[in-house]
Amino acid sequence: MEYITIFGSARFDEHNPYYKAAFNLASKLSKAGYGIVTGGSGGIMEAANKGAFLSGGVSVGINVILPFEQKTNSYCTTSKLISNLPDRKKELISMSDIFIIMPGGFGTLDELFEVLTEAQTGVRKHKIIFCCSDFWNPLIDFFKNTLLPNGAINDHSFTTFTVLDDFDEILEYIHN
């Protein structure tokens, strides 16, 4: 089975449109035969695990022991508890070559930049998909308007990821 890791915020509840998007996307991916991997906590992670779980698919949560915010959600068919953030990130990344980046904060950005750096440097080949362009466009603009003109990245850097909102297009991109 091929796994897709979905990164995103622990802070969005079920009424948030990004939570709903993660649920629906994970459900579609699960029905297409992919296993879903998340950080196993709440928010986007719970939504993705729930979408996979309720679709009868594989739903993996790789959680971490933190003094706040982290509790394994009840929608994981398999879960693992890691003692620190660097090891958890390593585990989340090692399980997949396909990454969907949903809206999130510093933790999501940390995970995102790890997979972007691996892809840019050729350490590993990844498919990286930014989902919810309304959230990510300011960051992509920063890449284009600040990093690129200052030589911090090059044009090739933009071949390491794509931005897609349509779930059918995401599935097609993953298949190709």
Summary of the structure (lengths in Angstrom):
residues: 176
radius of gyration: 15.3
end to end distance: 16.4
largest distance: 47.6
contacts: 607
relative contact order: 0.15
helix: 46%
strand: 17%
